[in-house]
Every structure is written in structure tokens, then in C-alpha cells.
Amino acid sequence: MLLSKEKIIIAYYCLALIAFAVSACAVMFDQESNGGIAYINFIIAFTFMVWGVFVLRPFTKGYLIEIPSKTILSFNVYMLWVLVVTIINPVGIEGISSYMNSLFWAAFPILILNATYYFVLHKGDSKWLKKIFLVITALFLLTYYSFYDVDNILMNVHLGSSYYSLYMLPLVLVYPSKIGKICWTIIICLAVFSSVKRGGVLALALAMLTYIITNQLVSKRGKFTKIIIGFCILTAFIAVFAYIGTMGDNNIFERFESIQEDNGSGRTDVWNEAWRLINNQGIVTYFVGNGFNTVVRNSRYVLSAHNDYLEAWFDFGLIGMLLYIISLLLLFKDILKCLKAKKEYAPAMSILGVLIIVLTMISHIAIYYWFNVIVLCIAYFEGRYYREKREFVKKEKDNE
């Protein structure tokens, strides 16, 4: 029995998602485990080539070329600018291998954004795709927990790799099973809390609070029922958070209590240093940028800016930062549109918005490998929203 062209495309996209998940797990091992992982550059390059096949899709017979949404178009412009700056500014890069790796890191989000957006736009959303999202999340969680001894699972280890599963949360919450969503959310909460990352816990808490509120807003239940259910869920949410947050030695609440003593792990000093770098550079680099991840190479603390906007400004110039902000604003506009239209995936989409708002301010999204997960979420929701919008317009024309 021969497989149809459509089934082959769907199967290949799913395999490409798994390939990306494996590469992300390899990056996690390389950054968190002792001694790193061999052939990490080869793994990223291979994954890049797997996704690069989607560049050929518009040249196939019968392919429908459509102008993307304003949000997708804006992110493309921003990421192309990042790629160009990375190409012309190989600052601090040692050898051709390191240079090519930086190009892969800069270009990969472009492939994921466009391949996923057009896949969902043309093929639609399916239960199989949602199951793949769960598989990817499981791989991230297993990789993250593999760094622990059984007795250390909730100790103060500060592993940023927990963010990979945190950023998958919006896609996990589009899965149709309510019990499944609750179980996966609890597991992700355990991962984030166990990392004892204050920024991650804050983002998670605000995101889940937003999800509870927006989920009741888009619900078709009566107002009184919404209030009662919302109150019960909120109470359970607070109880679970309080329980998980006090588990283990040096728990997350103890870290929040020490925030005045350590100034948010020295965030204010790092931000001041990034601002100093921005103001002490030349006029050309002020607008055009210095190159990919160059704050860490120039900072006295040998740390990144821990703020996406300061990082984007120094790395990719004022132009790059403004393109990044415009892209995010367009995304937030679409999130509000989905909430207004009471789309069933609007609450999950709102979680994405909250995670971006919080973690671009106090951490990083755009310069790390997990930016590909954020881009995957953006492309999925944008593709789904504009597919439904296109079908609605078509239905209206047919009724005329």
C-alpha cells in the first residue's frame, strides 16, 4: 500500500519535530552535565538539514504560497536581521566550526517558524500533532531529571534546562484530555520548582493564574458557575504551589525571601553593566549591533544581559531591538484577538504571552536554544488562528 503525498509530509514533519527535540536534549546535556556531550555541533547541523528540507516545499507542484500573518512576517524580519548581523560580525568566534554553529543557532528559528506555521495553516491541527508535543515535553523532562540523583531531585541546583519543558506548557495545554493536562502541568511545575529558578517560578505562577482566569472567560458556562469553578481551581492551584514550593532543602520560597540580599542573583549589576556597554559603543554598532551573544564576551561579569531587550540592543543594535519589540507586540495583539473571539486555545496562547513578558524582562528567551521552542509555540498558534480565520471567510463567501 502506497502512502499518499500528504501522509508523507505529515510524517516527515513529525520526525523533524522529534529531531529537534533530540537536538535540544543534546544541548541540555552539553550545558548542564559534566564534560558536555561529543558531536554537539554535528547534531545541531544535522537537525538543521532535516528542517532545511522544508525550504524546498514552495517549489513543489501545487503548493499554495500565501503571505503569512503580520506577526509571522515581523518575526521573520527580526530573525533575518539577527542572521545578517551574525554573518557580518563573527566577534569572539574561534574557527570555522564555531562560526558555522553560531549561524545554525541564528537561522534555525527561521526554519521552525515558517515550516510550522505553514504546516498548521495548510494541514490543520490534529490529535497526532498534539501527541508529538507531549512526546517532546516528555523528552525534555526526562533529560532534565537525568541530571539529578534520586535524593537530590528537589535540591537547590539552579538548572536552567527546566525552561525547555516550561516553554512547552502552552502546547501541552492544547491537548484535549483534561486529566492529561492536569498531570502534565503538575510534572512541569515540579521540574520548574526543582530547579529553584525564581524567574521560572514567577513566570509559571503568573502564567497559570492567567490560564485559570482566561479559561473561565472563554468558557460557555454561566457566570455564576464560572465564578465557583474558577474559585475552586484557583484554591487548588495555590495549595499545590504552596506544597511543591516548600519541598526539599533550600526551597524556592526561601530563595524569594533572600532576593533583597542577593539583588536577584546580581541582576541589577548585570543590567547596569549591559547598559554601560550599550552607551559606550560606536555609533554604527549602536544601531546595527555587535554580533550574536556578544554581551557575555564584553561584560566585566562574563555574563549575558539577563534581559532580552538590553541583549538585543547590544547584540543586534537598536534596529534589532525595535524589530523584536514590534514582533512581540503583534503577537500580543493576536492573543487578545483570540481571547475576544473566545477561541478554545486562547488560554494556552495567553500562557505563552505571560511567559514571554516575564522572562524577556528578567532572563532570556531569544539568544538561547530554547528560543526554538518559543518560536514553535508562536508558529502553531498563529497557523491555527489564521487557518480558522481563512475558513470562516471562505464559509461566509459560500453563503452569499
C-alpha positions as CSV (number, residue, x, y, z in Angstrom):
1,M,0.0,0.0,0.0
2,L,1.5,3.3,-1.1
3,L,1.5,6.3,1.2
4,S,-0.1,9.5,-0.1
5,K,2.0,12.7,-0.5
6,E,0.0,14.3,2.3
7,K,0.8,11.5,4.8
8,I,4.5,11.6,3.9
9,I,4.6,15.3,4.5
10,I,2.8,14.9,7.9
11,A,5.1,12.0,8.9
12,Y,8.2,13.9,7.9
13,Y,7.1,17.0,9.9
14,C,6.6,14.8,13.0
15,L,10.0,13.3,12.5
16,A,11.5,16.7,12.2
17,L,9.9,17.7,15.5
18,I,11.5,14.7,17.2
19,A,14.8,15.5,15.6
20,F,14.6,19.0,17.1
21,A,13.7,17.6,20.5
22,V,16.7,15.3,20.4
23,S,19.0,18.2,19.4
24,A,17.5,20.3,22.3
25,C,18.2,17.4,24.7
26,A,21.8,17.2,23.4
27,V,22.2,21.0,24.1
28,M,20.8,20.4,27.6
29,F,23.4,17.7,28.2
30,D,26.2,19.8,26.8
31,Q,25.4,22.8,29.0
32,E,24.4,21.0,32.3
33,S,26.2,17.7,32.5
34,N,29.8,17.2,33.5
35,G,32.1,17.2,30.4
36,G,29.3,18.1,28.0
37,I,28.4,16.0,25.0
38,A,30.5,15.0,22.0
39,Y,29.5,16.0,18.5
40,I,27.0,18.6,19.7
41,N,27.8,20.8,16.6
42,F,27.2,17.8,14.3
43,I,23.8,17.1,16.0
44,I,22.7,20.7,15.5
45,A,23.9,20.8,11.9
46,F,22.1,17.5,11.1
47,T,18.9,18.8,12.7
48,F,19.2,22.0,10.7
49,M,19.5,20.0,7.5
50,V,16.4,17.9,8.4
51,W,14.4,21.1,8.8
52,G,16.1,22.7,5.7
53,V,14.1,20.3,3.5
54,F,11.0,22.4,4.1
55,V,12.7,25.3,2.2
56,L,12.0,23.2,-1.0
57,R,8.3,22.9,-0.3
58,P,7.2,26.2,-2.0
59,F,8.9,24.9,-5.2
60,T,6.8,21.7,-5.4
61,K,3.9,21.4,-7.8
62,G,0.5,22.6,-6.5
63,Y,2.0,24.3,-3.4
64,L,-0.2,27.2,-2.2
65,I,2.1,30.2,-1.5
66,E,0.4,32.6,1.0
67,I,1.5,35.8,2.6
68,P,2.0,35.0,6.3
69,S,0.3,36.8,9.2
70,K,1.8,40.2,10.2
71,T,3.2,38.5,13.4
72,I,5.0,35.8,11.4
73,L,6.2,38.3,8.9
74,S,7.6,40.6,11.6
75,F,9.4,37.7,13.4
76,N,10.9,36.7,10.0
77,V,12.2,40.2,9.5
78,Y,13.7,40.3,13.0
79,M,15.3,36.9,12.7
80,L,16.7,37.6,9.3
81,W,18.2,40.8,10.7
82,V,19.8,38.7,13.5
83,L,21.2,36.3,10.9
84,V,22.7,39.1,8.8
85,V,24.3,40.7,11.9
86,T,25.7,37.3,12.9
87,I,27.1,36.7,9.4
88,I,28.9,40.1,9.2
89,N,30.0,40.2,12.9
90,P,31.8,36.9,13.8
91,V,33.0,38.6,17.1
92,G,34.8,36.3,19.5
93,I,34.1,33.2,17.4
94,E,37.0,30.8,17.2
95,G,37.4,28.9,13.9
96,I,35.0,28.0,11.1
97,S,33.2,25.3,13.1
98,S,32.3,27.8,15.9
99,Y,31.3,30.4,13.2
100,M,29.0,27.9,11.4
101,N,27.5,26.8,14.7
102,S,26.5,30.4,15.5
103,L,24.9,30.7,12.1
104,F,22.9,27.5,12.7
105,W,21.7,28.9,16.0
106,A,20.7,32.1,14.4
107,A,19.0,30.6,11.3
108,F,17.3,27.5,12.9
109,P,14.4,29.5,14.4
110,I,13.5,30.9,10.9
111,L,13.1,27.3,9.6
112,I,10.9,26.2,12.6
113,L,8.8,29.3,12.4
114,N,7.9,29.1,8.8
115,A,7.7,25.3,8.5
116,T,5.4,25.0,11.5
117,Y,3.2,28.0,10.5
118,Y,2.6,26.8,7.0
119,F,2.2,23.2,8.1
120,V,-0.6,24.1,10.6
121,L,-2.1,26.6,8.1
122,H,-2.3,24.0,5.3
123,K,-2.7,20.7,7.1
124,G,-4.6,21.9,10.2
125,D,-4.4,20.8,13.8
126,S,-4.6,17.1,14.6
127,K,-4.5,14.9,17.7
128,W,-1.3,13.2,16.4
129,L,0.4,16.6,16.4
130,K,-0.7,17.2,20.0
131,K,0.6,13.8,21.0
132,I,4.0,14.7,19.4
133,F,4.1,17.8,21.6
134,L,3.6,15.6,24.6
135,V,6.4,13.3,23.4
136,I,8.7,16.3,23.1
137,T,7.8,17.5,26.5
138,A,8.5,14.1,27.9
139,L,12.0,14.0,26.3
140,F,12.7,17.4,27.8
141,L,11.6,16.3,31.3
142,L,13.5,13.0,31.2
143,T,16.6,14.8,30.1
144,Y,16.2,17.4,32.8
145,Y,15.6,14.9,35.5
146,S,18.5,12.8,34.4
147,F,20.9,15.4,35.8
148,Y,19.6,14.5,39.3
149,D,20.2,11.8,41.8
150,V,17.0,10.4,43.3
151,D,17.7,12.1,46.6
152,N,18.5,15.4,45.0
153,I,15.5,15.9,42.8
154,L,14.3,19.0,44.7
155,M,17.6,20.4,45.9
156,N,18.9,23.9,45.1
157,V,20.7,23.2,41.8
158,H,19.5,26.1,39.6
159,L,19.3,24.2,36.3
160,G,18.0,26.4,33.5
161,S,17.2,23.4,31.4
162,S,13.8,23.2,33.2
163,Y,12.8,26.1,31.0
164,Y,12.5,23.8,28.0
165,S,9.5,22.0,29.5
166,L,8.2,25.3,30.8
167,Y,8.1,26.7,27.3
168,M,6.3,23.6,26.1
169,L,3.4,24.2,28.6
170,P,1.3,26.2,26.1
171,L,1.4,23.4,23.6
172,V,0.8,20.8,26.3
173,L,-2.4,22.6,27.3
174,V,-4.0,22.3,23.9
175,Y,-4.2,18.5,24.4
176,P,-7.9,17.6,24.6
177,S,-7.8,15.4,27.8
178,K,-8.4,17.4,31.0
179,I,-6.9,14.8,33.2
180,G,-3.9,14.6,30.9
181,K,-3.4,18.4,31.0
182,I,-3.6,18.4,34.8
183,C,-1.0,15.6,35.1
184,W,1.4,17.2,32.7
185,T,1.1,20.6,34.3
186,I,1.9,19.2,37.7
187,I,5.0,17.4,36.3
188,I,6.2,20.6,34.6
189,C,5.6,22.5,37.8
190,L,7.8,20.0,39.7
191,A,10.5,20.5,37.2
192,V,10.5,24.3,37.4
193,F,10.3,24.3,41.2
194,S,13.1,21.7,41.5
195,S,15.4,24.0,39.5
196,V,14.8,26.7,42.2
197,K,14.8,29.3,39.5
198,R,12.9,32.3,40.9
199,G,12.3,33.8,37.4
200,G,10.9,30.5,36.2
201,V,8.6,30.0,39.2
202,L,7.4,33.6,39.0
203,A,6.6,33.2,35.3
204,L,4.9,29.9,35.9
205,A,2.8,31.2,38.7
206,L,1.6,34.2,36.7
207,A,1.0,32.1,33.6
208,M,-1.1,29.5,35.4
209,L,-3.1,32.3,37.1
210,T,-3.7,33.9,33.7
211,Y,-4.7,30.5,32.3
212,I,-7.3,29.9,35.1
213,I,-8.8,33.4,34.5
214,T,-8.8,33.3,30.7
215,N,-10.1,29.7,30.7
216,Q,-13.2,30.9,32.6
217,L,-13.6,33.9,30.3
218,V,-13.8,31.7,27.1
219,S,-15.9,29.1,28.8
220,K,-19.5,28.8,27.7
221,R,-20.8,28.2,31.2
222,G,-23.0,30.6,33.1
223,K,-21.4,33.5,35.0
224,F,-22.1,32.0,38.5
225,T,-20.8,28.6,37.5
226,K,-17.6,30.3,36.1
227,I,-17.0,32.1,39.4
228,I,-17.5,28.9,41.5
229,I,-15.3,26.7,39.2
230,G,-12.7,29.5,38.9
231,F,-12.5,29.9,42.7
232,C,-12.1,26.1,43.3
233,I,-9.4,25.8,40.6
234,L,-7.6,28.8,42.0
235,T,-7.7,27.5,45.5
236,A,-6.3,24.1,44.3
237,F,-3.7,25.9,42.3
238,I,-2.5,27.9,45.3
239,A,-2.4,24.8,47.5
240,V,-0.4,22.7,45.0
241,F,2.1,25.6,44.5
242,A,2.5,26.1,48.3
243,Y,3.1,22.3,48.8
244,I,5.6,22.0,45.9
245,G,7.3,25.2,46.9
246,T,8.2,24.1,50.4
247,M,9.5,20.7,49.4
248,G,13.2,19.9,49.8
249,D,16.1,21.9,51.4
250,N,16.7,25.5,50.3
251,N,13.2,25.6,48.7
252,I,12.0,28.2,46.3
253,F,10.2,30.3,48.9
254,E,13.5,30.6,50.9
255,R,15.1,31.9,47.7
256,F,12.4,34.5,47.3
257,E,13.0,35.6,50.9
258,S,16.7,36.2,50.1
259,I,16.0,38.3,47.0
260,Q,16.9,41.6,48.8
261,E,20.2,40.2,50.0
262,D,21.4,38.9,46.6
263,N,19.7,41.6,44.4
264,G,18.0,38.9,42.3
265,S,21.3,36.9,41.9
266,G,23.1,40.2,41.0
267,R,20.6,41.1,38.2
268,T,20.8,44.9,38.9
269,D,24.6,44.8,38.5
270,V,24.4,42.8,35.3
271,W,21.7,45.2,33.8
272,N,23.9,48.2,34.7
273,E,26.9,46.6,33.0
274,A,24.8,45.9,29.9
275,W,23.6,49.5,29.8
276,R,27.2,50.7,30.2
277,L,28.2,48.6,27.2
278,I,25.3,50.0,25.1
279,N,26.2,53.6,25.9
280,N,30.0,53.1,25.4
281,Q,29.9,51.7,21.9
282,G,30.3,53.3,18.5
283,I,27.5,54.9,16.5
284,V,27.4,52.2,13.9
285,T,27.2,49.3,16.4
286,Y,24.7,51.3,18.4
287,F,22.2,50.9,15.6
288,V,23.5,47.7,13.8
289,G,24.8,45.7,16.7
290,N,28.0,43.8,17.7
291,G,27.0,40.2,16.8
292,F,25.4,37.1,18.3
293,N,25.7,36.8,22.2
294,T,28.4,39.5,22.5
295,V,27.3,40.9,25.8
296,V,28.9,37.9,27.6
297,R,32.1,38.4,25.7
298,N,32.4,42.1,26.6
299,S,30.9,42.2,30.1
300,R,33.1,42.5,33.1
301,Y,31.0,39.8,34.7
302,V,31.3,37.5,31.7
303,L,27.5,37.1,31.8
304,S,24.7,37.8,29.3
305,A,22.4,40.8,29.9
306,H,19.7,38.7,31.6
307,N,17.2,40.9,29.8
308,D,16.2,40.3,26.2
309,Y,15.8,43.9,25.3
310,L,19.3,45.0,26.6
311,E,20.8,41.9,25.0
312,A,19.1,42.6,21.6
313,W,20.2,46.2,21.7
314,F,23.9,45.4,22.2
315,D,24.0,42.3,20.0
316,F,21.8,43.4,17.1
317,G,21.6,47.1,17.6
318,L,18.7,49.5,18.2
319,I,17.2,48.3,14.9
320,G,17.2,44.7,16.1
321,M,15.7,45.6,19.5
322,L,12.9,47.6,17.9
323,L,12.1,44.7,15.4
324,Y,12.0,42.3,18.4
325,I,9.6,44.6,20.3
326,I,7.3,45.1,17.3
327,S,7.1,41.3,16.7
328,L,6.1,40.7,20.3
329,L,3.5,43.5,20.3
330,L,1.9,42.0,17.2
331,L,1.9,38.6,18.9
332,F,0.2,40.1,22.0
333,K,-2.4,41.7,19.7
334,D,-3.3,38.3,18.2
335,I,-3.5,36.8,21.7
336,L,-6.1,39.5,22.6
337,K,-8.0,38.8,19.4
338,C,-8.2,35.1,20.2
339,L,-9.4,35.9,23.7
340,K,-12.0,38.2,22.3
341,A,-13.2,35.6,19.9
342,K,-13.2,33.0,22.7
343,K,-11.0,30.5,20.9
344,E,-10.6,27.3,22.8
345,Y,-6.8,27.6,22.6
346,A,-6.8,31.2,23.7
347,P,-6.0,30.4,27.4
348,A,-3.0,28.3,26.3
349,M,-1.9,31.1,24.0
350,S,-2.2,33.6,26.9
351,I,0.2,31.5,28.9
352,L,2.7,31.9,26.1
353,G,2.2,35.7,26.3
354,V,2.8,35.8,30.0
355,L,5.9,33.6,29.9
356,I,7.4,36.0,27.2
357,I,6.5,39.1,29.1
358,V,8.1,37.9,32.4
359,L,11.2,36.1,31.1
360,T,12.2,38.6,28.5
361,M,12.5,41.1,31.3
362,I,14.4,39.1,33.9
363,S,16.0,36.3,31.9
364,H,16.5,35.3,28.3
365,I,14.4,33.8,25.6
366,A,15.9,34.9,22.3
367,I,19.6,34.0,22.5
368,Y,19.3,30.5,23.8
369,Y,18.5,27.3,22.0
370,W,15.1,27.2,23.8
371,F,14.0,30.2,21.6
372,N,13.2,27.5,19.1
373,V,10.5,26.2,21.5
374,I,9.0,29.7,21.8
375,V,9.1,30.0,18.0
376,L,7.3,26.6,17.7
377,C,4.5,27.8,20.0
378,I,4.2,31.1,18.1
379,A,4.0,29.4,14.7
380,Y,1.5,26.8,15.9
381,F,-1.0,29.3,17.4
382,E,-0.6,31.8,14.6
383,G,-1.1,29.0,12.0
384,R,-4.2,27.7,13.8
385,Y,-5.7,31.1,14.3
386,Y,-5.3,32.2,10.6
387,R,-6.4,28.8,9.3
388,E,-9.7,29.2,11.2
389,K,-10.0,32.8,10.1
390,R,-9.5,31.8,6.5
391,E,-12.1,29.0,6.7
392,F,-14.5,31.4,8.3
393,V,-14.1,33.9,5.4
394,K,-14.5,31.1,2.9
395,K,-17.7,29.9,4.6
396,E,-19.1,33.4,4.5
397,K,-18.4,33.8,0.8
398,D,-20.0,30.4,0.1
399,N,-23.2,31.6,1.9
400,E,-23.5,34.8,-0.1
